[in-house]
């Protein structure tokens, strides 16, 4: 039991730590919100999407995705187009102000949709979760497999909460909105770089 938990925890931590598209987006949302609670819908969406991918990977659905060539290509193309679009939006985005408070619910709904798409349409996340975590689960069965999957899910939820909180702490020091603007530009470049990688890999 303990070995399965530690295996899942360390493996998931190693996969989630690099600052990719999803991580950068969660961090930037934490930094750009006026209150931490406003970033929670983004955190919850990213965590739920990761949980779904982990469950699918551990349950064996991953083998289907990895085994169908055209499906992997379709995911890569869809992910590439979406990352290009999201990069454009991030580049043009302006820091939130108090005047935006009235539109926040509608704005939050859009951000939840973006977060879900970044998480689900990100071939890197799918291949990492499906390929690495799914493959790692093959050595376990029954309760041990549940413990392994639970450790992976725990890492995901703790990490996104920590990332958004770190973004909020950094963003709180940004009185002029300059940091938020720079962060949006960097976020756009990260997304475009990920899209370029997908183009090359195709």
C-alpha angles and dihedrals in degrees: 000000000000091000091051091049094049091045092052093042096050094041094050091045091053092050097045101043100077110093101244130157097288095046093046091050093051091047093048091050090052090050096046099047119092090220130030092231089065090063093051095087088057091048092048093048093050091046094048091048091050090047090053092050092048092050091049091048096049093044091058101253086118091075090062093052094047092045098054111076098193091050091056090048092049091050091049094049093045091047092048094052092046093049091051090052094045090048090055092050092048092049092052095041121116125209114269116257134192088263088066094060093095092055094043098104092053091042091050091053090055092048091050088055092048091049092051092050093046088052099042101033093047106107090195092058091045095049093043094047097036099036103037105027092036092050091046090055092059091083092060136065138181116355094358091058090051091050090049092050092044091055091052091049092047091054091051095052095044092046097052092046090050092046094052091045091051089049091051092051091051093042092052089067091054104090097160098047090238094120092050090053092050090046091053090052092049090047090053091050091049090052093047091048090052089049091050090051090053090050090052093046090054 
